[in-house]
Amino acid sequence: MWIWYVGRSDGGSMSAIAARAGANGIKTLFIKSGDGVTYWRQFSPSLVRLFHRSGLKVCAWQYVYGTHPATEAAIGARAVRDGADCLVIDAEAEYEGRYASAQIYVDSLRAAVGRRYPVGLASFPYVDYHPSFPYSVFLGHGGATINLPQMYWRDIGSPVETVYRHTYSVNGIYRRPIRPLGQTDNGATGSEIELFRGLSVAYHAGGLSWWDYAWSSASGLWSAVSGLYTPVAGVPSPGVPVLKSGSAGDMVLWMQELLKSAIHSQRATGLFASQTMSNLRRFQVRHGIPPTGQTGPRTWRALLRLRAARVQWAAADVRASRAPAPQNQRRRQSEPQSASLPARAYEIRPKTEP
């Protein structure tokens, strides 16, 4: 269960929060610990110790903007030092097009917390709507180990089943375990919540979470969160993204990074053009796949057996400088061409105060 403001959850009584969480089968609390370059003091070692004594895990989450990525990483690392069992990055519209910033954030965070520390990403669920968002960085080398897409069906305006199918079809290619993030706000009903839980089982999610504690209490939805769920059978395969000539965006970029590990000349641009078409056909022939030049299920299965080539992204101001680049930046590549693409739509509206 996610908590934005501790003070607005059960009146700020941590013992009451712990008791309600325990009574409703909640195993982990995700508590906001930072916003940009500001640390939220509601997340503290004493808070973590209290909830730990109640048998709860406590994870921190921070909202990030990308203008000061190294400092944002330091804010995240501070929550880890304060005892967080995991850290979740809430990166949304502000990070679109900021590949270099995402790279700096991920590298700085891992330098501070280590390679094995559990980190999650909570962002837009419809990857295809956000071609310039750096999913491939946040979910790539050294990035988040868990993907928590914000599958807020009420905000999106689609049935729960549709949100699951769309989300899984475009997130599975990043190879991170998906832990659906559902909602108890914006008029969500008990039956919708029970169905969301049932679908998490049908999709073998292995866990899920809810936004947000205060709204769950205000809406009287704890029984839906913790009671019987709606079993779902016969869920069809969500499918895979079919990328082809003319496609563009981070999914193309991720495919190119996978392809590059097999065909080193492949460029990582985020644009599916003639070179990508030629190399993909070569790759398909090597693997006994009809050389369609498109990414169907068999092609994705073969690509996802590979380790993606690591690309170090550099910001425009680094490229433009006449001064010699630092040693650790000389092999950096300019941000992908797809970084300038606009969002197709925003399925999740900005958060509002509870």
SERO-4910 file (N, C-alpha, C, O; in steps of 0.05 Angstrom, whole numbers):
BEGIN
 pado doro    nc1    nc2    nc3   cac1   cac2   cac3    cc1    cc2    cc3    oc1    oc2    oc3
  Met    A     17    -24      0      0      0      0     18     25      0     37     27     15
  Trp    A     11     44    -18     27     68    -20     16     89     -1     -8     92      3
  Ile    A     34    105     11     27    127     28     41    152     17     66    153     15
  Trp    A     25    172     10     36    198      1     42    215     26     65    223     29
  Tyr    A     22    219     43     26    234     67     20    216     91     -3    207     95
  Val    A     40    212    108     35    196    132     15    210    150     -2    197    162
  Gly    A     17    237    152     -1    253    169    -30    252    161    -47    258    177
  Arg    A    -36    243    136    -64    242    127    -74    213    125    -95    207    115
  Ser    A    -58    195    136    -65    166    137    -70    159    166    -52    158    183
  Asp    A    -95    152    173   -103    146    200    -94    168    220    -84    161    241
  Gly    A    -96    193    211    -89    215    229    -60    217    235    -52    231    254
  Gly    A    -43    203    220    -14    203    225     -5    185    247     18    185    255
  Ser    A    -24    168    257    -17    149    278     -3    125    265    -16    109    252
  Met    A     23    122    270     37     99    257     28     73    269     28     53    254
  Ser    A     20     72    294     10     47    305    -16     39    293    -21     16    288
  Ala    A    -33     60    287    -59     54    274    -55     45    245    -68     27    235
  Ile    A    -36     57    232    -29     49    204    -20     20    204    -28      4    188
  Ala    A     -2     14    223      9    -14    224    -13    -34    230    -13    -55    218
  Ala    A    -31    -27    248    -53    -45    255    -71    -50    232    -79    -73    227
  Arg    A    -79    -28    218    -97    -31    195    -84    -47    172    -96    -64    160
  Ala    A    -58    -41    168    -44    -56    147    -43    -86    153    -48   -102    136
  Gly    A    -36    -92    178    -35   -120    186    -61   -134    184    -63   -157    176
  Ala    A    -83   -120    191   -110   -132    191   -119   -137    162   -137   -153    158
  Asn    A   -107   -123    143   -116   -126    115    -96   -139     97    -97   -136     72
  Gly    A    -77   -153    109    -59   -169     93    -38   -153     78    -25   -164     59
  Ile    A    -34   -128     85    -13   -112     72     14   -120     83     18   -121    107
  Lys    A     33   -126     66     60   -135     74     80   -113     73    100   -114     87
  Thr    A     76    -93     55     95    -72     51     82    -45     48     61    -43     36
  Leu    A     93    -25     61     84      3     58    105     18     41    129     17     46
  Phe    A     95     31     20    112     48      3    106     77     12     85     88      7
  Ile    A    126     90     24    122    116     36    139    137     22    163    132     17
  Lys    A    127    159     15    142    180      1    166    190     17    163    197     41
  Ser    A    189    191      4    213    199     18    227    223      5    245    235     16
  Gly    A    218    231    -19    231    253    -32    215    264    -55    199    249    -68
  Asp    A    220    289    -61    208    302    -84    229    319    -97    237    340    -87
  Gly    A    239    311   -120    261    325   -133    286    325   -115    296    304   -107
  Val    A    295    349   -109    319    351    -93    313    354    -63    331    360    -47
  Thr    A    288    350    -55    280    354    -28    274    327    -14    259    311    -25
  Tyr    A    286    323      9    281    299     24    257    304     42    255    324     55
  Trp    A    239    284     43    215    286     60    221    273     87    226    249     89
  Arg    A    220    289    108    228    280    134    208    261    146    213    249    167
  Gln    A    185    258    134    166    238    144    178    210    142    170    192    157
  Phe    A    197    206    124    211    180    121    236    182    139    255    196    133
  Ser    A    236    166    160    258    168    180    265    140    190    249    122    188
  Pro    A    289    138    202    296    112    214    276    103    236    271     79    238
  Ser    A    265    122    251    246    114    272    220    103    260    209     84    270
  Leu    A    211    115    238    187    105    224    192     77    214    175     59    217
  Val    A    215     72    202    222     46    191    223     25    214    212      3    212
  Arg    A    235     33    236    238     14    258    210      7    270    205    -17    276
  Leu    A    192     26    272    166     21    283    151      1    266    139    -18    276
  Phe    A    151      6    239    136    -12    222    150    -39    220    136    -60    217
  His    A    176    -40    222    190    -66    222    181    -82    246    177   -107    244
  Arg    A    178    -69    269    170    -84    293    142    -95    290    135   -114    304
  Ser    A    126    -83    273     99    -93    268     98   -114    246     77   -123    238
  Gly    A    122   -122    236    123   -142    216    119   -133    187    115   -149    169
  Leu    A    121   -107    183    118    -95    157    145    -88    144    163    -80    158
  Lys    A    147    -91    118    169    -80    104    162    -51     96    139    -44     93
  Val    A    183    -35     94    179     -6     88    197      2     65    221      1     67
  Cys    A    184      9     43    199     19     20    195     49     16    174     59     24
  Ala    A    215     62      6    213     90      1    206     95    -29    213     79    -46
  Trp    A    192    117    -34    189    125    -62    193    155    -65    187    170    -47
  Gln    A    205    162    -87    212    190    -92    202    198   -120    204    183   -139
  Tyr    A    192    223   -121    184    234   -148    208    249   -158    221    265   -144
  Val    A    215    243   -184    239    255   -195    232    270   -221    212    265   -234
  Tyr    A    249    290   -227    243    309   -248    265    309   -270    259    316   -293
  Gly    A    289    302   -264    310    300   -284    327    324   -288    346    324   -303
  Thr    A    321    346   -274    337    371   -277    362    370   -260    382    382   -267
  His    A    362    355   -238    385    351   -221    388    321   -214    384    314   -191
  Pro    A    394    305   -233    392    276   -229    411    265   -208    404    247   -193
  Ala    A    436    276   -206    454    266   -186    444    272   -158    447    255   -140
  Thr    A    433    295   -154    422    302   -128    397    285   -122    394    276    -99
  Glu    A    381    281   -142    358    263   -138    366    235   -130    354    222   -113
  Ala    A    388    226   -142    398    199   -134    408    200   -105    404    180    -91
  Ala    A    420    222    -97    429    224    -69    406    224    -50    407    214    -28
  Ile    A    383    237    -58    359    237    -41    348    208    -39    340    200    -17
  Gly    A    349    193    -60    341    165    -59    359    149    -41    350    132    -25
  Ala    A    385    153    -44    404    138    -28    401    145      2    407    128     19
  Arg    A    393    169      8    389    176     37    367    159     49    369    150     71
  Ala    A    345    155     34    324    137     44    334    109     49    325     96     67
  Val    A    351    100     31    363     73     35    379     72     61    377     53     76
  Arg    A    395     93     66    410     95     91    392     96    115    399     86    137
  Asp    A    368    107    112    349    109    134    334     83    138    316     82    156
  Gly    A    341     63    123    330     36    129    310     25    109    299      4    114
  Ala    A    304     39     87    285     30     67    292      2     57    315     -4     51
  Asp    A    272    -16     56    276    -43     46    278    -43     16    290    -62      4
  Cys    A    267    -23      2    271    -20    -27    265      9    -33    255     24    -16
  Leu    A    272     18    -57    267     45    -66    253     44    -93    260     29   -111
  Val    A    231     60    -95    217     62   -121    220     89   -132    216    110   -119
  Ile    A    227     90   -158    230    115   -173    203    121   -186    193    106   -202
  Asp    A    191    144   -179    167    153   -192    175    174   -212    177    198   -206
  Ala    A    180    166   -237    188    183   -259    166    185   -279    156    164   -288
  Glu    A    158    209   -286    135    212   -305    142    232   -327    164    231   -338
  Ala    A    124    251   -333    127    268   -356    152    284   -356    164    289   -378
  Glu    A    161    292   -333    185    310   -332    210    296   -343    229    309   -351
  Tyr    A    210    269   -342    234    255   -352    233    248   -381    252    236   -392
  Glu    A    212    255   -395    210    248   -424    232    264   -438    236    288   -435
  Gly    A    247    249   -455    269    261   -470    295    264   -455    315    272   -467
  Arg    A    295    257   -430    319    261   -413    335    235   -410    337    225   -388
  Tyr    A    346    225   -431    361    201   -430    387    204   -414    395    187   -398
  Ala    A    401    226   -419    426    231   -404    421    234   -374    436    224   -358
  Ser    A    399    248   -367    393    252   -339    386    225   -326    394    219   -304
  Ala    A    370    208   -340    364    182   -330    389    165   -326    392    151   -306
  Gln    A    408    168   -345    433    153   -342    449    162   -318    459    146   -302
  Ile    A    450    189   -314    464    199   -290    451    190   -265    464    182   -246
  Tyr    A    424    191   -264    410    183   -240    415    154   -234    423    148   -211
  Val    A    412    136   -253    416    108   -249    444    101   -240    449     87   -221
  Asp    A    464    113   -254    492    107   -247    499    118   -219    512    105   -204
  Ser    A    489    142   -213    495    154   -187    481    138   -164    493    133   -143
  Leu    A    456    130   -169    442    114   -148    456     88   -143    460     80   -120
  Arg    A    463     74   -164    476     48   -161    504     51   -148    512     33   -132
  Ala    A    517     72   -153    543     77   -140    540     80   -110    558     73    -95
  Ala    A    517     91   -102    512     96    -74    500     72    -59    506     68    -36
  Val    A    482     57    -72    467     36    -58    476      7    -66    468    -12    -52
  Gly    A    492      5    -86    502    -21    -95    485    -33   -117    463    -24   -122
  Arg    A    496    -53   -130    483    -64   -154    460    -83   -147    442    -87   -164
  Arg    A    459    -93   -123    439   -113   -116    415   -102   -100    396   -116    -96
  Tyr    A    417    -77    -92    395    -66    -77    370    -65    -94    371    -57   -117
  Pro    A    347    -73    -82    322    -73    -98    311    -45   -104    305    -30    -86
  Val    A    309    -39   -130    298    -14   -139    275    -19   -158    277    -37   -175
  Gly    A    254     -4   -156    231     -6   -174    227     19   -190    236     41   -182
  Leu    A    213     17   -212    204     40   -228    174     40   -229    161     20   -236
  Ala    A    162     63   -221    133     67   -224    128     89   -244    135    112   -238
  Ser    A    118     83   -267    114    103   -288     90     97   -304     73     81   -297
  Phe    A     87    111   -327     65    107   -345     64     78   -354     84     67   -361
  Pro    A     40     66   -354     38     38   -362     39     33   -392     47     12   -401
  Tyr    A     31     53   -408     29     49   -437     54     60   -450     56     83   -457
  Val    A     74     43   -452    100     51   -463     97     63   -491    111     82   -498
  Asp    A     79     52   -507     75     62   -534     64     91   -535     66    104   -556
  Tyr    A     53    100   -514     43    128   -513     66    148   -508     62    172   -512
  His    A     89    138   -499    110    156   -489    137    148   -503    155    137   -490
  Pro    A    139    154   -529    162    145   -544    189    157   -535    210    146   -541
  Ser    A    188    180   -521    213    192   -512    220    187   -483    240    198   -473
  Phe    A    204    171   -469    210    166   -441    232    144   -440    230    124   -454
  Pro    A    252    148   -423    275    129   -423    270    104   -407    285     98   -388
  Tyr    A    250     89   -414    245     63   -402    270     45   -404    277     31   -385
  Ser    A    283     46   -427    306     29   -432    330     35   -414    347     18   -410
  Val    A    330     59   -402    351     66   -383    342     58   -355    356     44   -341
  Phe    A    318     67   -347    308     61   -320    305     30   -316    308     21   -293
  Leu    A    298     16   -337    294    -13   -334    317    -29   -347    316    -53   -350
  Gly    A    338    -15   -355    361    -28   -368    384    -34   -349    379    -39   -325
  His    A    408    -33   -359    432    -39   -344    434    -23   -318    434      1   -319
  Gly    A    435    -37   -296    438    -23   -270    414     -8   -261    415      6   -240
  Gly    A    392    -10   -275    368      6   -268    350     -9   -249    360    -25   -232
  Ala    A    324     -4   -251    305    -17   -233    303    -47   -238    305    -56   -261
  Thr    A    300    -62   -217    298    -91   -219    269   -100   -220    263   -123   -226
  Ile    A    250    -82   -213    222    -88   -213    207    -66   -228    214    -42   -225
  Asn    A    187    -73   -243    171    -53   -258    143    -52   -245    128    -72   -245
  Leu    A    136    -28   -235    109    -24   -223     93     -4   -239     90     19   -230
  Pro    A     83    -11   -262     68      8   -279     43     17   -265     29      1   -252
  Gln    A     37     43   -268     13     55   -255    -12     48   -271    -20     63   -289
  Met    A    -24     26   -265    -46     15   -281    -73     25   -270    -90     10   -262
  Tyr    A    -76     52   -269    -99     65   -257   -122     66   -278   -125     85   -293
  Trp    A   -138     45   -278   -159     42   -298   -179     65   -298   -189     73   -319
  Arg    A   -185     76   -275   -204     98   -273   -192    123   -286   -206    137   -301
  Asp    A   -167    129   -281   -154    152   -293   -151    148   -323   -155    167   -339
  Ile    A   -145    124   -331   -141    118   -360   -168    118   -375   -170    126   -398
  Gly    A   -189    110   -360   -216    110   -372   -221     85   -389   -237     86   -408
  Ser    A   -209     63   -381   -213     37   -395   -219     16   -375   -213     18   -352
  Pro    A   -233     -6   -384   -238    -28   -366   -212    -40   -355   -191    -38   -367
  Val    A   -214    -52   -332   -191    -64   -319   -177    -84   -337   -153    -84   -339
  Glu    A   -193   -101   -351   -181   -121   -369   -165   -109   -391   -144   -119   -398
  Thr    A   -175    -86   -402   -161    -73   -424   -135    -61   -415   -115    -63   -429
  Val    A   -135    -50   -391   -110    -38   -380    -89    -60   -376    -65    -56   -382
  Tyr    A    -97    -82   -365    -78   -105   -362    -66   -113   -388    -42   -115   -391
  Arg    A    -84   -118   -408    -74   -128   -434    -55   -109   -447    -34   -117   -457
  His    A    -62    -83   -447    -45    -63   -460    -18    -61   -445      3    -60   -458
  Thr    A    -20    -59   -419      5    -56   -403     24    -79   -407     48    -75   -412
  Tyr    A     14   -103   -405     31   -126   -407     42   -129   -435     65   -139   -439
  Ser    A     27   -121   -456     37   -124   -483     61   -107   -490     77   -114   -507
  Val    A     63    -84   -476     85    -66   -483    107    -64   -461    128    -52   -466
  Asn    A    103    -76   -438    123    -76   -417    139   -101   -415    162   -101   -405
  Gly    A    128   -123   -425    142   -149   -423    169   -150   -436    186   -165   -427
  Ile    A    173   -134   -457    199   -135   -471    222   -125   -455    245   -130   -462
  Tyr    A    217   -111   -433    239   -100   -417    249   -120   -396    269   -115   -382
  Arg    A    237   -143   -395    247   -166   -379    248   -161   -349    263   -176   -335
  Arg    A    234   -142   -339    233   -138   -310    207   -149   -300    186   -145   -313
  Pro    A    207   -162   -277    182   -172   -266    162   -149   -262    169   -127   -252
  Ile    A    137   -153   -271    116   -133   -269    100   -137   -244     89   -159   -240
  Arg    A     97   -116   -228     81   -117   -204     60    -95   -207     66    -72   -201
  Pro    A     35   -102   -215     15    -81   -222     10    -63   -198      7    -71   -175
  Leu    A      7    -37   -205      0    -16   -185    -28     -7   -192    -33      6   -212
  Gly    A    -47    -15   -174    -75     -8   -178    -83     17   -162    -67     29   -149
  Gln    A   -109     24   -163   -118     48   -150   -143     43   -133   -159     26   -139
  Thr    A   -144     59   -111   -168     59    -95   -181     86    -94   -200     91    -79
  Asp    A   -171    104   -111   -182    132   -112   -198    135   -138   -202    117   -153
  Asn    A   -207    160   -142   -221    168   -167   -245    151   -173   -251    145   -196
  Gly    A   -260    143   -152   -284    129   -156   -281     99   -161   -301     86   -169
  Ala    A   -258     88   -156   -254     59   -160   -274     44   -142   -278     52   -119
  Thr    A   -285     23   -153   -305      8   -138   -293    -18   -127   -272    -28   -136
  Gly    A   -307    -29   -107   -298    -55    -96   -296    -77   -117   -277    -93   -116
  Ser    A   -316    -78   -135   -316    -99   -155   -292    -96   -174   -281   -116   -183
  Glu    A   -285    -71   -181   -262    -67   -198   -236    -75   -185   -219    -87   -197
  Ile    A   -234    -69   -159   -210    -76   -144   -208   -106   -142   -186   -117   -145
  Glu    A   -230   -120   -137   -230   -149   -135   -222   -161   -162   -208   -182   -163
  Leu    A   -231   -149   -184   -223   -159   -211   -194   -154   -216   -180   -171   -227
  Phe    A   -184   -130   -208   -156   -124   -212   -138   -144   -198   -118   -153   -208
  Arg    A   -147   -152   -174   -132   -173   -159   -133   -200   -173   -113   -213   -175
  Gly    A   -156   -207   -183   -159   -232   -197   -142   -233   -222   -130   -254   -228
  Leu    A   -140   -211   -236   -124   -210   -261    -94   -211   -254    -79   -222   -269
  Ser    A    -86   -200   -231    -58   -203   -223    -50   -232   -219    -27   -239   -225
  Val    A    -69   -248   -210    -64   -277   -207    -63   -290   -235    -45   -306   -241
  Ala    A    -82   -283   -252    -83   -295   -279    -58   -288   -295    -50   -304   -312
  Tyr    A    -47   -264   -291    -23   -256   -305      3   -264   -291     24   -257   -300
  His    A      0   -279   -269     23   -289   -254     41   -266   -245     66   -267   -247
  Ala    A     28   -245   -234     43   -221   -227     62   -225   -203     83   -212   -202
  Gly    A     55   -242   -185     73   -246   -162     71   -225   -141     87   -225   -122
  Gly    A     52   -207   -143     49   -185   -123     37   -161   -136     39   -157   -161
  Leu    A     25   -144   -120     13   -119   -130     12    -99   -108     15   -106    -84
  Ser    A      6    -74   -114      4    -53    -94    -18    -34   -101    -30    -36   -123
  Trp    A    -24    -15    -83    -47      2    -86    -40     31    -80    -25     37    -62
  Trp    A    -51     49    -96    -50     78    -92    -78     86    -83    -96     85   -100
  Asp    A    -83     95    -59    -64    102    -38    -77     97    -11   -101     93    -10
  Tyr    A    -62     95     11    -73     88     37    -96    107     46   -117     97     54
  Ala    A    -92    133     44   -112    152     53   -138    149     38   -159    150     50
  Trp    A   -137    145     12   -161    142     -4   -175    115      2   -199    113      2
  Ser    A   -159     94      8   -171     68     15   -188     71     40   -210     60     41
  Ser    A   -178     87     59   -194     91     84   -218    108     79   -240    102     88
  Ala    A   -214    130     64   -236    149     59   -259    136     43   -282    143     46
  Ser    A   -251    117     25   -272    105      8   -282     79     19   -300     67      6
  Gly    A   -272     70     41   -282     45     53   -276     21     36   -293      3     34
  Leu    A   -253     20     24   -247     -1      5   -227    -22     15   -218    -39      0
  Trp    A   -222    -21     41   -203    -41     52   -213    -70     48   -198    -88     44
  Ser    A   -239    -74     51   -250   -101     48   -245   -112     20   -241   -136     16
  Ala    A   -247    -94      0   -242   -102    -28   -212   -109    -32   -205   -127    -47
  Val    A   -195    -94    -19   -166    -98    -21   -158   -125     -8   -140   -138    -18
  Ser    A   -172   -132     14   -162   -155     29   -181   -179     29   -174   -201     38
  Gly    A   -206   -176     19   -225   -198     19   -222   -217     -4   -200   -220    -15
  Leu    A   -244   -228    -13   -243   -246    -36   -238   -231    -61   -248   -209    -65
  Tyr    A   -223   -243    -79   -219   -230   -105   -235   -245   -126   -246   -267   -121
  Thr    A   -237   -233   -150   -252   -245   -172   -234   -263   -189   -217   -253   -203
  Pro    A   -238   -290   -188   -221   -307   -204   -226   -302   -234   -248   -297   -243
  Val    A   -204   -303   -249   -206   -298   -278   -192   -321   -292   -169   -328   -286
  Ala    A   -206   -333   -311   -195   -356   -326   -194   -349   -356   -209   -332   -365
  Gly    A   -176   -363   -370   -176   -360   -399   -166   -333   -409   -175   -323   -429
  Val    A   -147   -321   -394   -136   -295   -403   -119   -299   -428   -101   -316   -427
  Pro    A   -125   -285   -450   -109   -289   -474    -81   -277   -471    -77   -259   -454
  Ser    A    -63   -287   -487    -36   -275   -487    -38   -246   -494    -52   -238   -513
  Pro    A    -23   -229   -479    -25   -200   -485    -11   -192   -511    -15   -171   -521
  Gly    A      5   -211   -522     19   -204   -547     44   -189   -542     52   -184   -520
  Val    A     57   -181   -564     82   -166   -563     81   -142   -583     64   -143   -601
  Pro    A     97   -122   -579     97    -99   -598    107   -108   -625    128   -120   -627
  Val    A     92   -101   -646    101   -106   -673    115    -81   -683    101    -61   -691
  Leu    A    141    -81   -683    156    -58   -693    165    -63   -721    173    -86   -728
  Lys    A    164    -43   -738    170    -46   -766    180    -19   -777    182      1   -762
  Ser    A    187    -19   -802    197      6   -815    178     29   -810    154     27   -815
  Gly    A    189     51   -799    173     74   -793    166     76   -763    159     98   -754
  Ser    A    169     54   -748    164     55   -719    185     72   -706    208     75   -716
  Ala    A    178     84   -684    197    101   -669    191    102   -640    168     98   -632
  Gly    A    211    106   -624    207    108   -595    225     90   -579    243     76   -590
  Asp    A    220     89   -553    238     74   -535    236     44   -540    256     30   -537
  Met    A    213     34   -548    212      5   -554    231     -2   -577    244    -23   -577
  Val    A    232     15   -598    250     11   -620    279     13   -610    296     -3   -617
  Leu    A    284     32   -593    311     36   -582    320     11   -567    343      2   -570
  Trp    A    303      0   -550    309    -24   -535    314    -47   -553    333    -63   -549
  Met    A    298    -50   -574    302    -71   -594    329    -68   -607    343    -87   -612
  Gln    A    336    -43   -614    362    -38   -626    385    -45   -608    406    -55   -617
  Glu    A    383    -40   -582    404    -46   -563    407    -77   -561    429    -86   -558
  Leu    A    385    -91   -562    387   -120   -562    400   -130   -588    417   -147   -588
  Leu    A    391   -119   -610    401   -126   -636    431   -120   -639    446   -134   -651
  Lys    A    439    -97   -626    467    -88   -628    486   -109   -614    509   -111   -622
  Ser    A    476   -123   -595    493   -143   -582    499   -166   -600    519   -181   -596
  Ala    A    483   -170   -621    488   -191   -641    501   -181   -666    517   -194   -678
  Ile    A    493   -156   -673    504   -143   -698    515   -116   -689    500    -97   -686
  His    A    541   -115   -684    552    -92   -670    550    -66   -685    551    -44   -673
  Ser    A    546    -67   -711    544    -42   -727    517    -28   -723    514     -5   -730
  Gln    A    498    -42   -710    471    -30   -707    473     -4   -690    485     -4   -668
  Arg    A    461     17   -700    460     42   -685    435     43   -667    414     32   -674
  Ala    A    438     56   -644    416     60   -626    405     88   -630    415    107   -618
  Thr    A    384     90   -646    372    116   -653    344    120   -643    334    142   -639
  Gly    A    330     98   -638    301     99   -632    284    101   -656    259    103   -654
  Leu    A    296    102   -680    280    103   -705    285     78   -721    308     70   -726
  Phe    A    264     65   -730    265     41   -746    268     48   -775    248     54   -789
  Ala    A    293     49   -784    298     57   -812    312     34   -827    311     11   -818
  Ser    A    326     40   -849    336     20   -867    357      2   -853    357    -22   -857
  Gln    A    375     13   -837    395     -3   -824    383    -24   -805    390    -47   -805
  Thr    A    363    -14   -790    350    -32   -771    335    -54   -786    335    -78   -778
  Met    A    322    -47   -808    308    -66   -824    327    -88   -834    321   -112   -832
  Ser    A    350    -79   -846    369    -98   -857    380   -116   -835    382   -141   -839
  Asn    A    388   -105   -813    400   -121   -791    380   -140   -778    387   -162   -771
  Leu    A    355   -131   -776    335   -148   -764    330   -172   -782    327   -195   -772
  Arg    A    330   -168   -808    326   -190   -827    350   -209   -825    346   -234   -826
  Arg    A    374   -199   -823    397   -216   -820    395   -233   -794    400   -257   -794
  Phe    A    386   -220   -773    383   -234   -748    362   -255   -750    366   -278   -740
  Gln    A    340   -250   -763    318   -269   -766    328   -293   -782    322   -316   -775
  Val    A    343   -289   -804    353   -311   -820    372   -329   -803    370   -353   -804
  Arg    A    389   -316   -787    407   -332   -770    392   -350   -751    402   -371   -743
  His    A    369   -342   -742    354   -357   -722    330   -373   -734    313   -382   -719
  Gly    A    331   -376   -760    310   -392   -773    283   -380   -772    263   -395   -772
  Ile    A    281   -354   -771    255   -340   -770    251   -327   -798    269   -316   -809
  Pro    A    227   -329   -809    222   -315   -834    230   -286   -833    222   -272   -814
  Pro    A    246   -277   -852    257   -249   -851    237   -228   -859    239   -215   -880
  Thr    A    218   -224   -842    197   -204   -847    206   -176   -842    194   -157   -852
  Gly    A    227   -172   -826    235   -146   -818    217   -133   -798    217   -109   -794
  Gln    A    200   -149   -785    182   -140   -764    187   -157   -738    197   -180   -740
  Thr    A    179   -146   -716    184   -160   -691    159   -175   -681    143   -165   -665
  Gly    A    155   -199   -692    134   -216   -682    143   -231   -658    165   -227   -648
  Pro    A    126   -249   -648    133   -264   -623    159   -280   -625    175   -280   -606
  Arg    A    164   -294   -647    188   -310   -649    213   -292   -649    234   -299   -637
  Thr    A    211   -269   -662    234   -251   -663    240   -240   -635    263   -238   -627
  Trp    A    219   -232   -621    223   -222   -593    235   -244   -576    253   -238   -560
  Arg    A    225   -268   -578    237   -290   -561    267   -292   -566    282   -296   -547
  Ala    A    275   -291   -592    303   -293   -598    319   -269   -588    341   -272   -577
  Leu    A    308   -245   -591    322   -221   -582    325   -220   -552    345   -212   -542
  Leu    A    304   -229   -538    304   -227   -509    322   -248   -496    325   -248   -471
  Arg    A    334   -265   -511    355   -283   -501    382   -269   -499    400   -279   -486
  Leu    A    384   -246   -512    409   -231   -513    411   -212   -490    391   -203   -478
  Arg    A    435   -204   -484    440   -183   -465    443   -157   -481    459   -155   -499
  Ala    A    426   -138   -474    426   -113   -490    453    -99   -488    466    -98   -467
  Ala    A    461    -88   -511    486    -72   -511    482    -47   -493    461    -35   -493
  Arg    A    503    -41   -479    501    -18   -461    508      8   -476    529      9   -489
  Val    A    491     27   -475    495     53   -488    496     75   -466    478     76   -449
  Gln    A    517     90   -466    520    112   -446    511    138   -460    523    147   -479
  Trp    A    489    150   -450    478    173   -463    490    199   -452    496    201   -428
  Ala    A    495    218   -470    507    243   -462    487    266   -469    473    265   -489
  Ala    A    487    286   -452    469    309   -456    480    327   -478    504    326   -484
  Ala    A    463    344   -489    471    362   -510    493    380   -502    511    386   -518
  Asp    A    492    390   -477    512    409   -468    540    396   -466    560    409   -470
  Val    A    541    370   -461    566    355   -461    576    353   -489    600    357   -494
  Arg    A    559    347   -508    567    345   -536    577    371   -548    596    371   -563
  Ala    A    564    393   -540    570    418   -552    596    431   -541    607    449   -554
  Ser    A    604    422   -518    628    435   -505    653    431   -522    657    409   -533
  Arg    A    669    452   -523    694    450   -538    716    438   -520    737    429   -531
  Ala    A    712    437   -495    731    426   -477    732    396   -480    712    384   -487
  Pro    A    756    384   -476    758    354   -478    738    341   -459    736    350   -436
  Ala    A    725    320   -468    706    306   -451    721    291   -429    743    281   -434
  Pro    A    710    290   -405    722    273   -384    725    244   -394    711    235   -412
  Gln    A    744    230   -383    750    203   -392    725    185   -392    721    169   -410
  Asn    A    708    188   -371    684    171   -370    662    180   -388    641    167   -388
  Gln    A    666    201   -404    645    210   -422    654    207   -451    638    211   -469
  Arg    A    678    199   -456    688    198   -484    674    177   -501    672    180   -525
  Arg    A    663    156   -488    649    136   -503    619    140   -502    604    122   -510
  Arg    A    610    162   -492    581    167   -490    570    174   -518    583    186   -534
  Gln    A    545    167   -522    531    172   -547    511    194   -542    499    195   -520
  Ser    A    507    211   -562    487    232   -559    460    220   -555    455    197   -563
  Glu    A    442    234   -543    415    223   -537    402    214   -563    406    226   -584
  Pro    A    386    193   -562    374    182   -586    356    202   -601    345    220   -588
  Gln    A    353    198   -626    336    216   -642    307    215   -632    293    234   -634
  Ser    A    299    192   -622    272    189   -612    267    205   -587    244    208   -579
  Ala    A    288    216   -574    284    232   -550    268    257   -554    258    269   -535
  Ser    A    266    266   -579    251    291   -585    222    286   -592    207    305   -598
  Leu    A    214    261   -593    186    255   -601    166    263   -579    172    259   -555
  Pro    A    144    274   -586    123    281   -566    108    257   -557    107    237   -571
  Ala    A     96    259   -534     79    238   -524     54    235   -542     43    256   -551
  Arg    A     45    211   -547     20    207   -562     -4    216   -546    -23    226   -556
  Ala    A     -3    211   -520    -24    218   -502    -14    214   -473      7    202   -469
  Tyr    A    -29    225   -454    -23    220   -426    -46    205   -413    -67    217   -407
  Glu    A    -42    179   -410    -64    163   -399    -68    167   -369    -89    162   -358
  Ile    A    -47    177   -355    -48    183   -327    -47    213   -322    -29    226   -331
  Arg    A    -67    223   -309    -67    252   -303    -48    258   -279    -42    240   -264
  Pro    A    -39    283   -277    -21    290   -254    -36    284   -228    -60    288   -226
  Lys    A    -20    276   -208    -32    271   -181    -42    297   -169    -30    318   -173
  Thr    A    -64    295   -154    -75    318   -140    -74    313   -110    -74    290   -101
  Glu    A    -75    334    -95    -73    331    -66    -97    315    -55   -120    320    -64
  Pro    A    -93    296    -36   -115    281    -25   -132    299     -7   -152    289      4
***
